[in-house]
Amino acid sequence: MIKTLVFDFDGVIMDSNQLKRAAWYDVFPEHLVSARLVSDVVERNKGNRYDILHEIFMVLKRPQETVHLLVDGYARRFNEAVQTRLTSEGVSADTLHALTELAERYPLYINSATPIQGLVETVENLHIGYLFKAVFGVPPSKEENLQIIAVREGISPDEIAFVGDGEGDWQAARSTGVYFVGFANKDNNWSEREFPLISGLDQIGGLITTV
């Protein structure tokens, strides 16, 4: 029986992956760093914003002793650009309605690969924090976050449903024994998988009552 719901953020609560990709071009003016270089690194590097920035500055052959400071500074710029875009877009009315109804029946959590400070800022800017018992980003890992949530709720992992849209979400759920629900969107193109799929959060209520 499912007793707690956990949601990835990007691609699940918001269709924000494209917005975050676009934010990279707000950070780097074309005359300083080519859009092609930014695009190549963003598409190739599947790490977080710090990993992407580190690779960009290494490709640009910036002095090793300055890379750390550059990464920190540009990570702040990237966060500002992301927050502006996400706040302007907002959470859809359908998603907000679905989360509100689910919050009346289950404890809700966010478990994202976004650095925790930026994630907390996003949730505050979107005015959705009241819907969630807690918000978890990285570090630690998504696997560790799921374990923390199980302990916090005093339940076993198989009483948690984790809704995510990435292979990393699926692996985190599988390795911790958490029930996984895949969120199909235009980024992952999921159609038939070894786990149940939804395309809107309004569909999850009926699904998890059968688990």
Rosetta constraint file for C-alpha pairs under 8 A:
AtomPair CA 1 CA 158 HARMONIC 7.93 0.50
AtomPair CA 1 CA 159 HARMONIC 5.65 0.50
AtomPair CA 1 CA 209 HARMONIC 7.49 0.50
AtomPair CA 1 CA 211 HARMONIC 5.84 0.50
AtomPair CA 2 CA 158 HARMONIC 7.41 0.50
AtomPair CA 2 CA 159 HARMONIC 4.37 0.50
AtomPair CA 2 CA 160 HARMONIC 5.52 0.50
AtomPair CA 2 CA 161 HARMONIC 6.42 0.50
AtomPair CA 2 CA 208 HARMONIC 6.55 0.50
AtomPair CA 2 CA 209 HARMONIC 7.34 0.50
AtomPair CA 2 CA 211 HARMONIC 6.81 0.50
AtomPair CA 3 CA 106 HARMONIC 6.26 0.50
AtomPair CA 3 CA 107 HARMONIC 7.50 0.50
AtomPair CA 3 CA 155 HARMONIC 7.91 0.50
AtomPair CA 3 CA 159 HARMONIC 5.42 0.50
AtomPair CA 3 CA 160 HARMONIC 6.07 0.50
AtomPair CA 4 CA 106 HARMONIC 5.47 0.50
AtomPair CA 4 CA 107 HARMONIC 5.20 0.50
AtomPair CA 4 CA 108 HARMONIC 6.28 0.50
AtomPair CA 4 CA 153 HARMONIC 7.95 0.50
AtomPair CA 4 CA 159 HARMONIC 6.69 0.50
AtomPair CA 4 CA 160 HARMONIC 4.92 0.50
AtomPair CA 4 CA 161 HARMONIC 6.44 0.50
AtomPair CA 5 CA 106 HARMONIC 6.57 0.50
AtomPair CA 5 CA 107 HARMONIC 6.37 0.50
AtomPair CA 5 CA 108 HARMONIC 5.03 0.50
AtomPair CA 5 CA 109 HARMONIC 6.40 0.50
AtomPair CA 5 CA 160 HARMONIC 5.88 0.50
AtomPair CA 5 CA 161 HARMONIC 5.05 0.50
AtomPair CA 5 CA 162 HARMONIC 6.08 0.50
AtomPair CA 5 CA 163 HARMONIC 7.65 0.50
AtomPair CA 6 CA 108 HARMONIC 5.79 0.50
AtomPair CA 6 CA 109 HARMONIC 4.64 0.50
AtomPair CA 6 CA 110 HARMONIC 5.53 0.50
AtomPair CA 6 CA 111 HARMONIC 6.45 0.50
AtomPair CA 6 CA 160 HARMONIC 7.23 0.50
AtomPair CA 6 CA 161 HARMONIC 6.13 0.50
AtomPair CA 6 CA 162 HARMONIC 4.64 0.50
AtomPair CA 6 CA 163 HARMONIC 6.18 0.50
AtomPair CA 7 CA 12 HARMONIC 7.07 0.50
AtomPair CA 7 CA 13 HARMONIC 7.33 0.50
AtomPair CA 7 CA 108 HARMONIC 7.72 0.50
AtomPair CA 7 CA 109 HARMONIC 6.24 0.50
AtomPair CA 7 CA 110 HARMONIC 4.81 0.50
AtomPair CA 7 CA 111 HARMONIC 5.85 0.50
AtomPair CA 7 CA 112 HARMONIC 7.77 0.50
AtomPair CA 7 CA 162 HARMONIC 5.78 0.50
AtomPair CA 7 CA 163 HARMONIC 4.86 0.50
AtomPair CA 7 CA 164 HARMONIC 6.26 0.50
AtomPair CA 8 CA 12 HARMONIC 6.03 0.50
AtomPair CA 8 CA 13 HARMONIC 7.12 0.50
AtomPair CA 8 CA 110 HARMONIC 5.80 0.50
AtomPair CA 8 CA 111 HARMONIC 5.10 0.50
AtomPair CA 8 CA 112 HARMONIC 5.03 0.50
AtomPair CA 8 CA 162 HARMONIC 7.64 0.50
AtomPair CA 8 CA 163 HARMONIC 6.22 0.50
AtomPair CA 8 CA 164 HARMONIC 5.07 0.50
AtomPair CA 8 CA 165 HARMONIC 7.45 0.50
AtomPair CA 8 CA 169 HARMONIC 7.68 0.50
AtomPair CA 9 CA 13 HARMONIC 5.03 0.50
AtomPair CA 9 CA 14 HARMONIC 6.42 0.50
AtomPair CA 9 CA 110 HARMONIC 6.57 0.50
AtomPair CA 9 CA 111 HARMONIC 7.06 0.50
AtomPair CA 9 CA 112 HARMONIC 5.70 0.50
AtomPair CA 10 CA 14 HARMONIC 5.63 0.50
AtomPair CA 10 CA 15 HARMONIC 6.26 0.50
AtomPair CA 10 CA 16 HARMONIC 5.27 0.50
AtomPair CA 10 CA 17 HARMONIC 5.89 0.50
AtomPair CA 10 CA 112 HARMONIC 7.57 0.50
AtomPair CA 11 CA 15 HARMONIC 4.56 0.50
AtomPair CA 11 CA 16 HARMONIC 5.86 0.50
AtomPair CA 11 CA 17 HARMONIC 6.16 0.50
AtomPair CA 11 CA 164 HARMONIC 7.88 0.50
AtomPair CA 11 CA 165 HARMONIC 6.29 0.50
AtomPair CA 11 CA 183 HARMONIC 7.84 0.50
AtomPair CA 11 CA 185 HARMONIC 7.11 0.50
AtomPair CA 11 CA 187 HARMONIC 7.86 0.50
AtomPair CA 12 CA 163 HARMONIC 7.51 0.50
AtomPair CA 12 CA 164 HARMONIC 6.46 0.50
AtomPair CA 12 CA 165 HARMONIC 6.61 0.50
AtomPair CA 12 CA 183 HARMONIC 6.43 0.50
AtomPair CA 12 CA 201 HARMONIC 7.97 0.50
AtomPair CA 13 CA 91 HARMONIC 7.22 0.50
AtomPair CA 13 CA 95 HARMONIC 6.78 0.50
AtomPair CA 14 CA 90 HARMONIC 7.96 0.50
AtomPair CA 14 CA 91 HARMONIC 6.04 0.50
AtomPair CA 14 CA 92 HARMONIC 7.57 0.50
AtomPair CA 15 CA 19 HARMONIC 7.82 0.50
AtomPair CA 16 CA 20 HARMONIC 6.12 0.50
AtomPair CA 16 CA 86 HARMONIC 7.06 0.50
AtomPair CA 17 CA 21 HARMONIC 6.26 0.50
AtomPair CA 18 CA 22 HARMONIC 6.14 0.50
AtomPair CA 19 CA 23 HARMONIC 6.23 0.50
AtomPair CA 19 CA 82 HARMONIC 7.21 0.50
AtomPair CA 19 CA 85 HARMONIC 6.46 0.50
AtomPair CA 19 CA 86 HARMONIC 7.10 0.50
AtomPair CA 20 CA 24 HARMONIC 6.95 0.50
AtomPair CA 20 CA 82 HARMONIC 5.81 0.50
AtomPair CA 20 CA 85 HARMONIC 7.92 0.50
AtomPair CA 21 CA 25 HARMONIC 7.80 0.50
AtomPair CA 21 CA 42 HARMONIC 7.57 0.50
AtomPair CA 22 CA 26 HARMONIC 7.21 0.50
AtomPair CA 23 CA 27 HARMONIC 6.63 0.50
AtomPair CA 23 CA 78 HARMONIC 6.62 0.50
AtomPair CA 23 CA 81 HARMONIC 5.48 0.50
AtomPair CA 23 CA 82 HARMONIC 5.66 0.50
AtomPair CA 23 CA 85 HARMONIC 7.47 0.50
AtomPair CA 24 CA 28 HARMONIC 6.58 0.50
AtomPair CA 24 CA 38 HARMONIC 7.26 0.50
AtomPair CA 24 CA 78 HARMONIC 6.53 0.50
AtomPair CA 24 CA 81 HARMONIC 7.91 0.50
AtomPair CA 25 CA 29 HARMONIC 6.76 0.50
AtomPair CA 25 CA 30 HARMONIC 7.90 0.50
AtomPair CA 25 CA 35 HARMONIC 6.85 0.50
AtomPair CA 25 CA 38 HARMONIC 7.66 0.50
AtomPair CA 26 CA 78 HARMONIC 7.70 0.50
AtomPair CA 26 CA 81 HARMONIC 6.44 0.50
AtomPair CA 27 CA 74 HARMONIC 7.14 0.50
AtomPair CA 27 CA 77 HARMONIC 6.05 0.50
AtomPair CA 27 CA 78 HARMONIC 5.76 0.50
AtomPair CA 27 CA 81 HARMONIC 7.09 0.50
AtomPair CA 28 CA 32 HARMONIC 6.62 0.50
AtomPair CA 28 CA 33 HARMONIC 5.83 0.50
AtomPair CA 28 CA 34 HARMONIC 7.92 0.50
AtomPair CA 28 CA 35 HARMONIC 7.90 0.50
AtomPair CA 29 CA 33 HARMONIC 6.25 0.50
AtomPair CA 29 CA 34 HARMONIC 7.74 0.50
AtomPair CA 30 CA 34 HARMONIC 5.03 0.50
AtomPair CA 30 CA 35 HARMONIC 6.01 0.50
AtomPair CA 33 CA 37 HARMONIC 7.09 0.50
AtomPair CA 33 CA 38 HARMONIC 7.33 0.50
AtomPair CA 34 CA 38 HARMONIC 6.55 0.50
AtomPair CA 35 CA 39 HARMONIC 6.01 0.50
AtomPair CA 36 CA 40 HARMONIC 6.03 0.50
AtomPair CA 37 CA 41 HARMONIC 6.25 0.50
AtomPair CA 37 CA 56 HARMONIC 7.60 0.50
AtomPair CA 38 CA 42 HARMONIC 6.05 0.50
AtomPair CA 38 CA 56 HARMONIC 7.09 0.50
AtomPair CA 39 CA 43 HARMONIC 6.04 0.50
AtomPair CA 40 CA 44 HARMONIC 6.08 0.50
AtomPair CA 41 CA 45 HARMONIC 5.61 0.50
AtomPair CA 41 CA 52 HARMONIC 6.56 0.50
AtomPair CA 41 CA 55 HARMONIC 7.17 0.50
AtomPair CA 41 CA 56 HARMONIC 6.71 0.50
AtomPair CA 42 CA 46 HARMONIC 7.42 0.50
AtomPair CA 42 CA 52 HARMONIC 6.38 0.50
AtomPair CA 45 CA 51 HARMONIC 7.43 0.50
AtomPair CA 45 CA 52 HARMONIC 6.08 0.50
AtomPair CA 46 CA 52 HARMONIC 7.93 0.50
AtomPair CA 47 CA 51 HARMONIC 5.42 0.50
AtomPair CA 47 CA 52 HARMONIC 6.56 0.50
AtomPair CA 48 CA 52 HARMONIC 6.40 0.50
AtomPair CA 48 CA 113 HARMONIC 7.45 0.50
AtomPair CA 48 CA 114 HARMONIC 7.13 0.50
AtomPair CA 48 CA 115 HARMONIC 7.85 0.50
AtomPair CA 49 CA 53 HARMONIC 6.11 0.50
AtomPair CA 49 CA 75 HARMONIC 6.69 0.50
AtomPair CA 50 CA 54 HARMONIC 6.04 0.50
AtomPair CA 50 CA 71 HARMONIC 6.34 0.50
AtomPair CA 50 CA 72 HARMONIC 7.70 0.50
AtomPair CA 50 CA 75 HARMONIC 6.63 0.50
AtomPair CA 51 CA 55 HARMONIC 6.30 0.50
AtomPair CA 52 CA 56 HARMONIC 6.28 0.50
AtomPair CA 53 CA 57 HARMONIC 6.29 0.50
AtomPair CA 53 CA 71 HARMONIC 5.61 0.50
AtomPair CA 53 CA 74 HARMONIC 7.44 0.50
AtomPair CA 53 CA 75 HARMONIC 7.43 0.50
AtomPair CA 54 CA 58 HARMONIC 6.16 0.50
AtomPair CA 54 CA 67 HARMONIC 6.83 0.50
AtomPair CA 54 CA 68 HARMONIC 7.74 0.50
AtomPair CA 54 CA 71 HARMONIC 6.04 0.50
AtomPair CA 55 CA 59 HARMONIC 6.09 0.50
AtomPair CA 56 CA 60 HARMONIC 6.24 0.50
AtomPair CA 57 CA 61 HARMONIC 6.18 0.50
AtomPair CA 57 CA 62 HARMONIC 5.62 0.50
AtomPair CA 57 CA 67 HARMONIC 6.50 0.50
AtomPair CA 57 CA 70 HARMONIC 7.84 0.50
AtomPair CA 57 CA 71 HARMONIC 7.91 0.50
AtomPair CA 58 CA 62 HARMONIC 6.02 0.50
AtomPair CA 58 CA 64 HARMONIC 7.88 0.50
AtomPair CA 58 CA 67 HARMONIC 7.65 0.50
AtomPair CA 62 CA 66 HARMONIC 6.96 0.50
AtomPair CA 62 CA 67 HARMONIC 6.50 0.50
AtomPair CA 63 CA 67 HARMONIC 6.52 0.50
AtomPair CA 64 CA 68 HARMONIC 7.82 0.50
AtomPair CA 66 CA 70 HARMONIC 6.23 0.50
AtomPair CA 67 CA 71 HARMONIC 6.00 0.50
AtomPair CA 68 CA 72 HARMONIC 6.31 0.50
AtomPair CA 69 CA 73 HARMONIC 6.14 0.50
AtomPair CA 70 CA 74 HARMONIC 6.02 0.50
AtomPair CA 71 CA 75 HARMONIC 5.85 0.50
AtomPair CA 72 CA 76 HARMONIC 6.49 0.50
AtomPair CA 73 CA 77 HARMONIC 6.60 0.50
AtomPair CA 74 CA 78 HARMONIC 6.02 0.50
AtomPair CA 75 CA 79 HARMONIC 6.12 0.50
AtomPair CA 76 CA 80 HARMONIC 6.27 0.50
AtomPair CA 77 CA 81 HARMONIC 6.28 0.50
AtomPair CA 78 CA 82 HARMONIC 6.10 0.50
AtomPair CA 79 CA 83 HARMONIC 6.03 0.50
AtomPair CA 79 CA 118 HARMONIC 6.48 0.50
AtomPair CA 80 CA 84 HARMONIC 6.22 0.50
AtomPair CA 81 CA 85 HARMONIC 6.36 0.50
AtomPair CA 82 CA 86 HARMONIC 6.03 0.50
AtomPair CA 83 CA 87 HARMONIC 5.85 0.50
AtomPair CA 83 CA 121 HARMONIC 7.76 0.50
AtomPair CA 83 CA 122 HARMONIC 6.18 0.50
AtomPair CA 83 CA 125 HARMONIC 7.74 0.50
AtomPair CA 84 CA 88 HARMONIC 6.10 0.50
AtomPair CA 85 CA 89 HARMONIC 6.22 0.50
AtomPair CA 86 CA 90 HARMONIC 5.95 0.50
AtomPair CA 86 CA 122 HARMONIC 7.44 0.50
AtomPair CA 86 CA 126 HARMONIC 7.95 0.50
AtomPair CA 87 CA 122 HARMONIC 7.54 0.50
AtomPair CA 87 CA 125 HARMONIC 6.22 0.50
AtomPair CA 87 CA 126 HARMONIC 6.00 0.50
AtomPair CA 90 CA 126 HARMONIC 6.27 0.50
AtomPair CA 91 CA 95 HARMONIC 6.68 0.50
AtomPair CA 91 CA 96 HARMONIC 6.50 0.50
AtomPair CA 91 CA 126 HARMONIC 7.09 0.50
AtomPair CA 92 CA 96 HARMONIC 6.20 0.50
AtomPair CA 93 CA 97 HARMONIC 6.06 0.50
AtomPair CA 94 CA 98 HARMONIC 6.19 0.50
AtomPair CA 94 CA 202 HARMONIC 7.59 0.50
AtomPair CA 95 CA 99 HARMONIC 6.11 0.50
AtomPair CA 95 CA 200 HARMONIC 7.48 0.50
AtomPair CA 95 CA 201 HARMONIC 6.21 0.50
AtomPair CA 95 CA 202 HARMONIC 7.30 0.50
AtomPair CA 96 CA 100 HARMONIC 6.06 0.50
AtomPair CA 97 CA 101 HARMONIC 6.35 0.50
AtomPair CA 98 CA 102 HARMONIC 6.20 0.50
AtomPair CA 98 CA 201 HARMONIC 5.87 0.50
AtomPair CA 98 CA 202 HARMONIC 4.99 0.50
AtomPair CA 99 CA 103 HARMONIC 5.94 0.50
AtomPair CA 99 CA 131 HARMONIC 7.12 0.50
AtomPair CA 99 CA 201 HARMONIC 7.33 0.50
AtomPair CA 100 CA 104 HARMONIC 6.70 0.50
AtomPair CA 100 CA 131 HARMONIC 6.67 0.50
AtomPair CA 101 CA 105 HARMONIC 7.15 0.50
AtomPair CA 102 CA 106 HARMONIC 5.99 0.50
AtomPair CA 102 CA 108 HARMONIC 7.82 0.50
AtomPair CA 102 CA 205 HARMONIC 7.22 0.50
AtomPair CA 103 CA 107 HARMONIC 6.12 0.50
AtomPair CA 103 CA 108 HARMONIC 6.15 0.50
AtomPair CA 103 CA 131 HARMONIC 6.07 0.50
AtomPair CA 103 CA 132 HARMONIC 7.53 0.50
AtomPair CA 107 CA 132 HARMONIC 7.02 0.50
AtomPair CA 107 CA 133 HARMONIC 6.37 0.50
AtomPair CA 108 CA 131 HARMONIC 6.91 0.50
AtomPair CA 108 CA 132 HARMONIC 4.84 0.50
AtomPair CA 108 CA 133 HARMONIC 5.88 0.50
AtomPair CA 108 CA 134 HARMONIC 7.65 0.50
AtomPair CA 109 CA 132 HARMONIC 5.19 0.50
AtomPair CA 109 CA 133 HARMONIC 5.82 0.50
AtomPair CA 109 CA 134 HARMONIC 5.39 0.50
AtomPair CA 109 CA 135 HARMONIC 5.84 0.50
AtomPair CA 109 CA 136 HARMONIC 7.58 0.50
AtomPair CA 110 CA 132 HARMONIC 7.18 0.50
AtomPair CA 110 CA 134 HARMONIC 6.81 0.50
AtomPair CA 110 CA 135 HARMONIC 4.80 0.50
AtomPair CA 110 CA 136 HARMONIC 5.77 0.50
AtomPair CA 110 CA 137 HARMONIC 7.88 0.50
AtomPair CA 111 CA 135 HARMONIC 6.49 0.50
AtomPair CA 111 CA 136 HARMONIC 4.82 0.50
AtomPair CA 111 CA 137 HARMONIC 5.84 0.50
AtomPair CA 111 CA 142 HARMONIC 6.33 0.50
AtomPair CA 111 CA 145 HARMONIC 6.76 0.50
AtomPair CA 111 CA 146 HARMONIC 7.63 0.50
AtomPair CA 112 CA 119 HARMONIC 7.88 0.50
AtomPair CA 112 CA 136 HARMONIC 6.31 0.50
AtomPair CA 112 CA 137 HARMONIC 4.80 0.50
AtomPair CA 112 CA 138 HARMONIC 7.04 0.50
AtomPair CA 112 CA 142 HARMONIC 6.86 0.50
AtomPair CA 113 CA 137 HARMONIC 5.48 0.50
AtomPair CA 113 CA 138 HARMONIC 5.45 0.50
AtomPair CA 113 CA 141 HARMONIC 7.50 0.50
AtomPair CA 113 CA 142 HARMONIC 6.93 0.50
AtomPair CA 114 CA 118 HARMONIC 6.90 0.50
AtomPair CA 114 CA 119 HARMONIC 5.94 0.50
AtomPair CA 114 CA 137 HARMONIC 5.36 0.50
AtomPair CA 114 CA 138 HARMONIC 6.00 0.50
AtomPair CA 115 CA 119 HARMONIC 6.24 0.50
AtomPair CA 115 CA 137 HARMONIC 5.35 0.50
AtomPair CA 115 CA 138 HARMONIC 4.80 0.50
AtomPair CA 115 CA 139 HARMONIC 6.81 0.50
AtomPair CA 116 CA 120 HARMONIC 6.06 0.50
AtomPair CA 116 CA 136 HARMONIC 6.45 0.50
AtomPair CA 116 CA 137 HARMONIC 4.23 0.50
AtomPair CA 116 CA 138 HARMONIC 5.52 0.50
AtomPair CA 116 CA 139 HARMONIC 7.15 0.50
AtomPair CA 117 CA 121 HARMONIC 6.26 0.50
AtomPair CA 117 CA 137 HARMONIC 7.98 0.50
AtomPair CA 118 CA 122 HARMONIC 6.19 0.50
AtomPair CA 119 CA 123 HARMONIC 6.28 0.50
AtomPair CA 119 CA 135 HARMONIC 7.78 0.50
AtomPair CA 119 CA 137 HARMONIC 6.57 0.50
AtomPair CA 120 CA 124 HARMONIC 6.21 0.50
AtomPair CA 120 CA 135 HARMONIC 6.87 0.50
AtomPair CA 121 CA 125 HARMONIC 6.08 0.50
AtomPair CA 122 CA 126 HARMONIC 6.13 0.50
AtomPair CA 123 CA 127 HARMONIC 6.17 0.50
AtomPair CA 123 CA 128 HARMONIC 5.76 0.50
AtomPair CA 123 CA 129 HARMONIC 5.63 0.50
AtomPair CA 124 CA 128 HARMONIC 6.66 0.50
AtomPair CA 124 CA 129 HARMONIC 6.08 0.50
AtomPair CA 128 CA 132 HARMONIC 7.64 0.50
AtomPair CA 136 CA 145 HARMONIC 6.56 0.50
AtomPair CA 137 CA 141 HARMONIC 7.78 0.50
AtomPair CA 137 CA 142 HARMONIC 7.64 0.50
AtomPair CA 138 CA 142 HARMONIC 7.42 0.50
AtomPair CA 140 CA 144 HARMONIC 6.15 0.50
AtomPair CA 140 CA 145 HARMONIC 6.65 0.50
AtomPair CA 141 CA 145 HARMONIC 6.19 0.50
AtomPair CA 142 CA 146 HARMONIC 6.23 0.50
AtomPair CA 142 CA 169 HARMONIC 7.48 0.50
AtomPair CA 142 CA 172 HARMONIC 6.13 0.50
AtomPair CA 143 CA 147 HARMONIC 6.47 0.50
AtomPair CA 143 CA 172 HARMONIC 4.86 0.50
AtomPair CA 143 CA 173 HARMONIC 7.06 0.50
AtomPair CA 143 CA 175 HARMONIC 7.34 0.50
AtomPair CA 143 CA 176 HARMONIC 6.44 0.50
AtomPair CA 144 CA 148 HARMONIC 6.18 0.50
AtomPair CA 145 CA 149 HARMONIC 6.19 0.50
AtomPair CA 146 CA 150 HARMONIC 6.31 0.50
AtomPair CA 146 CA 157 HARMONIC 7.68 0.50
AtomPair CA 146 CA 173 HARMONIC 7.81 0.50
AtomPair CA 146 CA 176 HARMONIC 7.36 0.50
AtomPair CA 146 CA 178 HARMONIC 7.87 0.50
AtomPair CA 147 CA 151 HARMONIC 6.38 0.50
AtomPair CA 147 CA 157 HARMONIC 7.20 0.50
AtomPair CA 147 CA 176 HARMONIC 7.17 0.50
AtomPair CA 148 CA 152 HARMONIC 6.04 0.50
AtomPair CA 149 CA 153 HARMONIC 6.10 0.50
AtomPair CA 150 CA 154 HARMONIC 5.92 0.50
AtomPair CA 150 CA 155 HARMONIC 5.28 0.50
AtomPair CA 150 CA 156 HARMONIC 5.96 0.50
AtomPair CA 150 CA 157 HARMONIC 5.79 0.50
AtomPair CA 150 CA 160 HARMONIC 7.42 0.50
AtomPair CA 151 CA 155 HARMONIC 6.52 0.50
AtomPair CA 151 CA 156 HARMONIC 7.89 0.50
AtomPair CA 155 CA 159 HARMONIC 6.46 0.50
AtomPair CA 156 CA 160 HARMONIC 7.49 0.50
AtomPair CA 157 CA 176 HARMONIC 6.69 0.50
AtomPair CA 157 CA 177 HARMONIC 5.55 0.50
AtomPair CA 157 CA 178 HARMONIC 4.88 0.50
AtomPair CA 157 CA 179 HARMONIC 7.76 0.50
AtomPair CA 158 CA 177 HARMONIC 5.65 0.50
AtomPair CA 158 CA 178 HARMONIC 4.75 0.50
AtomPair CA 158 CA 179 HARMONIC 5.77 0.50
AtomPair CA 159 CA 178 HARMONIC 7.11 0.50
AtomPair CA 159 CA 179 HARMONIC 7.37 0.50
AtomPair CA 160 CA 178 HARMONIC 5.60 0.50
AtomPair CA 160 CA 179 HARMONIC 6.06 0.50
AtomPair CA 161 CA 178 HARMONIC 6.15 0.50
AtomPair CA 161 CA 179 HARMONIC 4.69 0.50
AtomPair CA 161 CA 180 HARMONIC 5.65 0.50
AtomPair CA 161 CA 181 HARMONIC 6.85 0.50
AtomPair CA 161 CA 208 HARMONIC 7.76 0.50
AtomPair CA 162 CA 169 HARMONIC 7.90 0.50
AtomPair CA 162 CA 173 HARMONIC 6.78 0.50
AtomPair CA 162 CA 178 HARMONIC 6.79 0.50
AtomPair CA 162 CA 179 HARMONIC 6.22 0.50
AtomPair CA 162 CA 180 HARMONIC 5.02 0.50
AtomPair CA 162 CA 181 HARMONIC 6.09 0.50
AtomPair CA 163 CA 169 HARMONIC 7.93 0.50
AtomPair CA 163 CA 180 HARMONIC 6.12 0.50
AtomPair CA 163 CA 181 HARMONIC 4.78 0.50
AtomPair CA 163 CA 182 HARMONIC 5.82 0.50
AtomPair CA 163 CA 183 HARMONIC 6.45 0.50
AtomPair CA 164 CA 169 HARMONIC 5.43 0.50
AtomPair CA 164 CA 170 HARMONIC 7.11 0.50
AtomPair CA 164 CA 180 HARMONIC 7.59 0.50
AtomPair CA 164 CA 181 HARMONIC 6.58 0.50
AtomPair CA 164 CA 182 HARMONIC 5.36 0.50
AtomPair CA 164 CA 183 HARMONIC 5.59 0.50
AtomPair CA 165 CA 169 HARMONIC 6.76 0.50
AtomPair CA 165 CA 182 HARMONIC 5.60 0.50
AtomPair CA 165 CA 183 HARMONIC 4.81 0.50
AtomPair CA 165 CA 184 HARMONIC 6.37 0.50
AtomPair CA 165 CA 185 HARMONIC 7.43 0.50
AtomPair CA 165 CA 188 HARMONIC 6.89 0.50
AtomPair CA 166 CA 170 HARMONIC 6.58 0.50
AtomPair CA 166 CA 182 HARMONIC 7.93 0.50
AtomPair CA 166 CA 188 HARMONIC 7.06 0.50
AtomPair CA 167 CA 171 HARMONIC 6.14 0.50
AtomPair CA 168 CA 172 HARMONIC 6.05 0.50
AtomPair CA 169 CA 173 HARMONIC 6.26 0.50
AtomPair CA 170 CA 174 HARMONIC 6.10 0.50
AtomPair CA 170 CA 180 HARMONIC 6.45 0.50
AtomPair CA 170 CA 182 HARMONIC 7.67 0.50
AtomPair CA 171 CA 175 HARMONIC 5.99 0.50
AtomPair CA 172 CA 176 HARMONIC 6.32 0.50
AtomPair CA 173 CA 177 HARMONIC 5.93 0.50
AtomPair CA 173 CA 178 HARMONIC 4.66 0.50
AtomPair CA 173 CA 179 HARMONIC 6.43 0.50
AtomPair CA 173 CA 180 HARMONIC 5.91 0.50
AtomPair CA 174 CA 178 HARMONIC 6.20 0.50
AtomPair CA 174 CA 179 HARMONIC 7.57 0.50
AtomPair CA 174 CA 180 HARMONIC 7.51 0.50
AtomPair CA 180 CA 195 HARMONIC 6.61 0.50
AtomPair CA 180 CA 196 HARMONIC 7.56 0.50
AtomPair CA 181 CA 195 HARMONIC 6.30 0.50
AtomPair CA 181 CA 196 HARMONIC 5.41 0.50
AtomPair CA 181 CA 197 HARMONIC 5.89 0.50
AtomPair CA 181 CA 198 HARMONIC 7.25 0.50
AtomPair CA 182 CA 195 HARMONIC 6.63 0.50
AtomPair CA 182 CA 196 HARMONIC 6.10 0.50
AtomPair CA 182 CA 197 HARMONIC 4.64 0.50
AtomPair CA 182 CA 198 HARMONIC 6.28 0.50
AtomPair CA 183 CA 197 HARMONIC 5.77 0.50
AtomPair CA 183 CA 198 HARMONIC 5.13 0.50
AtomPair CA 183 CA 199 HARMONIC 5.59 0.50
AtomPair CA 183 CA 200 HARMONIC 7.38 0.50
AtomPair CA 184 CA 188 HARMONIC 6.54 0.50
AtomPair CA 184 CA 189 HARMONIC 6.30 0.50
AtomPair CA 184 CA 190 HARMONIC 5.18 0.50
AtomPair CA 184 CA 191 HARMONIC 7.10 0.50
AtomPair CA 184 CA 197 HARMONIC 6.30 0.50
AtomPair CA 184 CA 198 HARMONIC 6.03 0.50
AtomPair CA 184 CA 199 HARMONIC 5.15 0.50
AtomPair CA 185 CA 189 HARMONIC 5.83 0.50
AtomPair CA 185 CA 190 HARMONIC 7.02 0.50
AtomPair CA 185 CA 199 HARMONIC 6.65 0.50
AtomPair CA 190 CA 197 HARMONIC 7.94 0.50
AtomPair CA 191 CA 197 HARMONIC 7.65 0.50
AtomPair CA 192 CA 197 HARMONIC 7.87 0.50
AtomPair CA 193 CA 197 HARMONIC 7.60 0.50
AtomPair CA 198 CA 203 HARMONIC 6.25 0.50
AtomPair CA 198 CA 204 HARMONIC 7.01 0.50
AtomPair CA 199 CA 203 HARMONIC 7.46 0.50
AtomPair CA 200 CA 204 HARMONIC 7.68 0.50
AtomPair CA 203 CA 207 HARMONIC 6.76 0.50
AtomPair CA 204 CA 208 HARMONIC 6.18 0.50
AtomPair CA 205 CA 209 HARMONIC 6.55 0.50
AtomPair CA 206 CA 210 HARMONIC 7.26 0.50
AtomPair CA 207 CA 211 HARMONIC 7.40 0.50
